Amino acid sequence: MLTIKQIRENPQRAAERLAVKGVDAAPVIAKIEELDDLRKSLQNQHEALLSEQNAIAKQVGALFAQGKREEAEAAKQRTAQLKEKSRELDERLRAVVAELNAAIVALPNFPADIVPHGKTAEDNLVVKLVNDVPPLPEDALPHWELARKYDIIDFELGVKLTGAGFPVYKGKGAALQRALINFFLTRNTAAGYLEIEPPIMVNEASGFGTGQLPDKEGQMYHATVDNFYMIPTAEVPVTNIYRDVIIDEKDFPVKMTAYTPCFRREAGSYGKDVRGLNRLHQFDKVEIVQIAHPDRSYEALDGMVAHVESLVKELELPYRILRLCGGDMSFTSALTYDFEVYSEAQKRWLEVSSVSNFESFQANRLKLRYRTADKKTQLAHTLNGSSLALPRIVAALLENNQTPEGIRIPRALIPFTGFDIIK
């Protein structure tokens, strides 16, 4: 959530920055300014009434002590009138504050100055390309055909058990999933990230804290009886560990990693782009999260991007890194880098990671602050990234490593799988 200071110190600039995300924020910003002015006026009136009440209350006792009962009774009546007016003002002030907060919450985060202008994924900027695509047999198969051929992923069984978008991994397919999870967690913890095993259901406050609510409630599975939400990413519970927490400045950076299954109701459109593992309702993902000092959060972002790149390199996959344009960024992000790996069998790029800096946007919702050396409190910056999302990594590994003998396992992954080929 943006702060009122961010919006009000330069409203025109605020509108221009949000326009990069394709948002016409000028009317909302004007409404926010109007409501904030009204809030200040009501607050001043309310404080003046309370001050007057306190002053009269002190007089009443003195008037009674002096035997001035009639004047004392009149003062008490005046106090009662002021209390009623104060109550009415307080109710109006609460309503204005609620309307003001609702208006601010509706605005997305400011994009960073280096975010490219654009409306769709076609406008994203490729900042790095490592396109060492392996040669494949002429009869190369897409991963859903390979999964059937080697009996390692059963999509039809998943439909029987649950529905489309819930695959069942079998044999070496299940072993490959487990190996990738362990590989990612091992590399992440070696890089200084504390492993967390969080719940996979969160309450409404957690969903609000990281920005999924109220923006994405339609995309989340909702257990209505308990008002819990199935997590779309480990970012939600892990970042919320620090909701309503004040961190000592000396404790930066806070680095955490977690493996969780993830759940997303929206699985996209029909067709080849969502076949097999390309888009699922349930999938496995390992996440990295950082809480950083505002002066060093972009340095932290660069470090996270480099770390994710090292994982993709170890898996020997062709990849590219994109800086997302304003129109393709998330509601909460200030700057996002996407990683895509190339699927030679499908002849397309597959997104496997987003690494983002949210600056203070999530921290303001979370009330996540840090204490400076002079004992003042400031909002921290939060960051997160997929490290990595498994479905499309698995798809690319299967497709790019198929040989006449079977599916080759990348060298770095063999200690985790215990086998070097799927036959």
QUIPE-V207149 format. One record per pair of residues at least 12 apart in sequence whose C-alpha atoms are under 10 Angstrom apart, sorted by the first residue. I is the first residue (numbers start at 1). J is the second residue. Records with the same first field share a line. If there is no record, write none. Layout:
I: J, J
This chain:
1: 101, 104, 105, 106, 107, 108, 109, 110, 208, 209, 210, 211, 331, 332, 358, 360, 361, 362, 363, 364, 365, 366
2: 104, 105, 106, 107, 108, 109, 110, 332, 360, 361, 362, 363, 364, 365
3: 101, 104, 105, 360, 361, 364, 365
4: 29, 32, 33, 36, 100, 101, 104
6: 110
7: 29, 30, 32, 33, 104, 110
8: 29, 30, 32, 33, 36
11: 25, 26, 29, 30, 32, 33
12: 25, 26, 29, 30
13: 26
14: 26, 29, 110
15: 27, 28, 29, 30, 110
16: 110
17: 109, 110, 111, 112, 113, 115, 326
18: 107, 108, 109, 110, 111, 326
19: 110, 111, 117, 326, 327
20: 110, 111, 112, 113, 115, 116, 117, 118, 119, 325, 326, 327, 329
21: 108, 109, 110, 111, 115, 116, 117, 118, 119, 325, 326, 327, 328, 329, 330, 331
22: 117, 118, 119, 326, 327, 328
23: 107, 108, 326, 327
24: 107
25: 106, 107, 108
28: 103, 104, 106, 107
29: 103, 104, 107
31: 99, 100, 103, 104
32: 99, 100, 101, 102, 103, 104
33: 100
34: 100
35: 96, 97, 98, 99, 100, 101, 103
36: 96, 97, 99, 100, 101
38: 93, 96, 97, 100
39: 92, 93, 94, 95, 96, 97, 100
40: 93, 97
41: 93
42: 89, 90, 92, 93, 94, 96
43: 89, 90, 93
45: 86, 89, 90
46: 82, 85, 86, 87, 88, 89, 90, 93
47: 86
48: 86
49: 79, 82, 83, 85, 86, 89
50: 79, 82, 83, 86
52: 78, 79, 82
53: 75, 76, 78, 79, 80, 81, 82, 83, 86
54: 79
55: 79
56: 72, 75, 76, 78, 79
57: 72, 75, 76, 78, 79
59: 71, 72, 75, 76
60: 72, 73, 74, 75, 76, 79
63: 75
105: 208, 211, 213, 214, 215, 365
106: 214, 215, 331
107: 331, 332
108: 211, 215, 329, 330, 331, 332, 333, 334, 361
109: 329, 330, 331, 332, 333, 334, 335, 358, 359, 360, 361, 362
110: 326, 331, 332, 333, 334, 335, 358, 359, 361
111: 325, 326, 329, 330, 331, 332, 333, 334, 335, 336, 357, 358, 359
112: 326, 333, 334, 335, 336, 357, 358, 359
113: 334, 335
114: 323, 324, 325, 326, 334, 335
115: 323, 324, 325, 326, 327, 329, 334, 335, 336
116: 323, 324, 325, 326, 327, 328, 335
117: 324, 325, 326, 327, 328
118: 324, 325, 326, 327, 328
119: 324, 325, 326, 327, 328, 329
120: 324, 325, 326, 327, 328, 329
121: 322, 324, 325, 326, 327, 328, 329
122: 324, 325, 328
123: 322, 323, 324, 325, 326, 327, 328
124: 321, 322, 323, 324, 325, 326, 327, 328, 329, 337, 338
125: 321, 322, 323, 324, 325, 337, 338
126: 320, 321, 322, 323, 324, 337, 338, 339
127: 320, 321, 322, 323, 337
128: 319, 320, 321, 322, 323, 339
129: 318, 319, 320, 321, 322, 340, 341
130: 313, 317, 318, 319, 320, 321, 341, 342
131: 317, 318, 319, 320, 341, 342
132: 316, 317, 318, 319, 342
133: 316, 317, 318, 319, 341, 342, 343, 344, 400
134: 316, 317, 318, 343, 344, 399, 400, 401, 402
135: 344, 400, 401, 402, 403
136: 344, 345, 399, 400, 401, 402, 403, 404
137: 345, 402, 403, 404
138: 345
139: 345, 404
140: 344, 345, 346, 399, 400, 401, 402, 403, 404
141: 344, 345, 346, 398, 399, 400, 402
142: 275, 276, 343, 344, 345, 346, 347, 395, 396, 398, 399, 400, 402
143: 275, 276, 277, 278, 343, 345, 346, 392, 394, 395, 396, 397, 398, 399, 400, 402
144: 275, 276, 277, 278, 395, 398, 399
145: 276, 399
146: 395, 398, 399, 402, 406, 407
147: 169, 170, 173, 276, 395, 398, 399
149: 423
150: 170, 171, 172, 173, 406, 407, 422, 423
151: 169, 170, 171, 172, 173, 423
152: 168, 169, 170, 171, 172, 173, 174, 175, 176, 422
153: 167, 168, 169, 170, 171, 172, 173, 174, 276, 277
154: 166, 167, 168, 169, 170, 173, 276
155: 167, 168, 169, 275, 276, 277
156: 168
157: 169
163: 281
164: 267, 276, 280, 281, 282
165: 264, 265, 266, 267, 274, 275, 276, 277, 278, 279, 280, 281, 282, 283
166: 263, 276, 277, 279, 280, 281, 282, 283
167: 276, 277, 280, 281, 282, 283
171: 422
172: 417, 418, 419, 421, 422, 423
173: 394, 398, 422
174: 417
175: 416, 417, 418, 419
176: 390, 394, 409, 413, 414, 416, 417, 418, 419, 422
177: 284, 285, 390, 391, 393, 394, 417
178: 284, 416, 417
179: 413, 414, 415, 416, 417, 418
180: 284, 285, 286, 315, 388, 389, 390, 393, 394, 413, 416, 417
181: 258, 259, 260, 284, 285, 286, 387, 388, 389, 390, 416
182: 259, 286, 413, 416, 417
183: 286, 311, 412, 413, 414, 415, 416, 417
184: 257, 258, 259, 285, 286, 287, 288, 308, 311, 387, 388, 389, 390, 413
185: 257, 258, 259, 286, 287, 288, 387, 388
187: 307, 308, 310, 311, 387
188: 255, 256, 257, 258, 286, 287, 288, 307, 308, 311, 387
189: 255, 256, 257, 258, 288
191: 255, 304, 307
192: 254, 255, 256, 257
193: 253, 254, 255, 256, 257, 258, 288, 289, 290
194: 254, 255, 256, 257, 258, 288, 289
195: 255, 256, 257, 258, 259, 287, 288
196: 234, 237, 238, 256, 257, 258, 259, 260, 287
197: 234, 237, 238, 257, 258, 259, 260
198: 234, 235, 236, 237, 238, 241, 258, 259, 260
199: 230, 231, 234, 236, 237, 238, 260
200: 228, 229, 230, 231, 232, 233, 234, 236, 237, 260, 261, 262, 263
201: 221, 222, 223, 227, 228, 229, 230, 231, 232, 234, 236, 237, 262, 263
202: 222, 223, 227, 228, 229, 230, 231, 236, 237, 240
203: 222, 223, 226, 227, 228, 229, 230, 231, 237
204: 217, 227, 228, 229
205: 228, 240, 243, 365, 366
206: 228, 229, 231, 236, 237, 238, 239, 240, 241, 243, 365, 366
207: 220, 228, 229, 230, 231, 232, 236, 237, 240
208: 236, 240, 362, 365, 366
209: 236, 237, 239, 240, 242, 243, 244, 361, 362, 363, 364, 365, 366, 367, 368
210: 235, 236, 237, 238, 239, 240, 243, 332, 358, 361, 362, 363, 364, 365, 366, 382
211: 236, 330, 331, 332, 333, 361, 362, 365, 366
212: 231, 232, 236, 331, 332
215: 331, 332
216: 232, 331
217: 229, 265
218: 264, 265, 266
219: 232, 263, 264, 265, 266, 267, 281
220: 232, 262, 263, 264, 265, 266, 281
221: 263, 264, 265, 266, 281
222: 265
229: 263
230: 261, 262, 263, 264, 265
231: 260, 261, 262, 263, 264
232: 260, 261, 262, 263, 264, 265, 281, 282, 283, 285
233: 258, 259, 260, 261, 262, 263, 264, 283, 284, 285, 286, 287, 385, 386, 389
234: 257, 258, 259, 260, 261, 262, 284, 285, 286, 287, 288, 289, 384, 385, 386
235: 256, 257, 258, 260, 286, 287, 288, 289, 290, 383, 384, 385, 386
236: 289, 384
237: 258
238: 256, 257, 258, 287, 288, 289, 290, 384
239: 256, 288, 289, 290, 291, 362, 363, 366, 368, 382, 383, 384
240: 362, 363, 366, 368
241: 366, 368
242: 254, 291, 363, 366, 367, 368, 369
243: 362, 363, 364, 365, 366, 367, 368, 369
244: 363, 364, 365, 366, 367, 368, 369
245: 363, 366, 367, 368, 369, 370
246: 367, 368, 369, 370, 371, 377, 378, 379, 380
247: 291, 368, 369, 370, 371, 372, 377, 378, 379, 380
248: 369, 370, 371, 372, 373, 375, 377
249: 292, 293, 369, 370, 371, 372, 373, 375, 377, 378, 380
250: 293, 370, 371, 372, 373
251: 291, 292, 293, 370
252: 290, 291, 292, 293, 296, 370, 380
253: 290, 291, 292, 293, 296, 297, 300, 381
254: 289, 290, 291, 292, 293, 382
255: 288, 289, 290, 291, 292, 383, 384
256: 287, 288, 289, 290, 291, 384
257: 286, 287, 288, 289, 290, 384, 385, 386, 387
258: 285, 286, 287, 288, 289, 386, 387
259: 284, 285, 286, 287, 288, 387, 388, 389
260: 283, 284, 285, 286, 287
261: 282, 283, 284, 285, 286, 389, 390
262: 280, 281, 282, 283, 284, 285, 286, 389
263: 280, 281, 282, 283, 284
264: 279, 280, 281, 282, 283
265: 280, 281, 282
266: 279, 280, 281
267: 279, 280, 281, 282
268: 280, 281
272: 346
273: 346, 348, 350
276: 391, 392, 395
277: 390, 391, 392, 393, 394, 395, 396
278: 350, 351, 391, 392, 393, 394, 395, 396
279: 391, 392
280: 391
282: 391
283: 389, 390, 391, 392
284: 388, 389, 390, 391
285: 352, 353, 386, 387, 388, 389, 390, 391
286: 353, 385, 386, 387, 388, 389, 390
287: 353, 355, 384, 385, 386, 387, 388, 389
288: 304, 307, 308, 355, 383, 384, 385, 386, 387, 388
289: 304, 355, 356, 382, 383, 384, 385, 386, 387
290: 304, 357, 381, 382, 383, 384, 385
291: 357, 359, 363, 368, 369, 380, 381, 382, 383, 384
292: 357, 359, 360, 370, 379, 380, 381, 382, 383
293: 359, 360, 369, 370, 378, 379, 380, 381, 382
294: 359, 360, 378, 379, 380, 381, 382
295: 380, 381
296: 381
297: 357, 358, 359, 380, 381, 382, 383
298: 335, 356, 357, 359, 381, 383
300: 357, 382, 383
301: 335, 336, 337, 355, 356, 357, 382, 383, 384, 385
302: 337, 355, 356, 357
304: 355, 356, 383, 384, 385, 386, 387
305: 321, 336, 337, 338, 339, 353, 354, 355, 356, 385, 386, 387
307: 385, 387
308: 339, 353, 354, 355, 385, 386, 387, 388
309: 321, 339, 353, 387
311: 387, 388, 412
312: 339, 340, 341, 352, 353, 387, 388, 393
313: 412
314: 410, 411, 412, 413
315: 393, 396, 397, 409, 410, 411, 412, 413
316: 397, 400, 401, 409, 410, 411, 412
317: 340, 341, 342, 343, 393, 396, 397, 400, 401, 410
318: 340, 341, 342, 343, 344, 349, 396, 400
319: 339, 340, 341, 342, 343, 349, 350, 351, 352
320: 338, 339, 340, 341, 342, 349, 350, 351
321: 337, 338, 339, 340, 341, 351, 353, 354
322: 336, 337, 338, 339, 340, 354
323: 335, 336, 337, 338, 339, 354, 355
324: 336, 337, 338, 354, 356
325: 337
329: 356
330: 356, 358
331: 358, 361
332: 356, 357, 358, 359, 360, 361, 362
333: 355, 356, 357, 358, 359, 360, 361, 362, 382, 383, 384
334: 356, 357, 358, 359, 360, 361, 383
335: 355, 356, 357, 358, 359, 383
336: 353, 354, 355, 356, 357, 358, 383, 384, 385
337: 353, 354, 355, 356, 357, 385
338: 351, 352, 353, 354, 355, 356, 385, 386
339: 351, 352, 353, 354, 355, 386, 388
340: 352, 353, 354, 392, 393
341: 353, 392, 393, 395, 396, 397
342: 392, 393, 395, 396, 397, 399, 400
343: 392, 393, 395, 396, 397, 398, 399, 400
344: 396, 399, 400, 401
345: 395, 396, 398, 399, 400, 402
346: 395, 396, 399, 400
349: 392, 396
350: 391, 392, 393, 395, 396
351: 389, 391, 392, 393
352: 386, 387, 388, 389, 390, 391, 392, 393, 394, 396
353: 385, 386, 387, 388, 389, 390, 392, 393
354: 384, 385, 386, 387, 388, 389
355: 383, 384, 385, 386, 387
356: 382, 383, 384, 385, 386
357: 381, 382, 383, 384, 385
358: 381, 382, 383, 384
359: 379, 380, 381, 382, 383
360: 378, 379, 380, 381, 382, 383
361: 379, 380, 381, 382
362: 379, 380, 381, 382, 383
363: 378, 379, 380, 381, 382
364: 378, 379, 380, 381
366: 379
367: 379, 380
368: 380, 381, 382
369: 381
397: 409, 410
398: 422
401: 421
402: 421, 422, 423
403: 421, 423
404: 423
405: 421, 422, 423
406: 420, 421, 422, 423
407: 420, 421, 422, 423
408: 420, 421, 422, 423
409: 421, 422
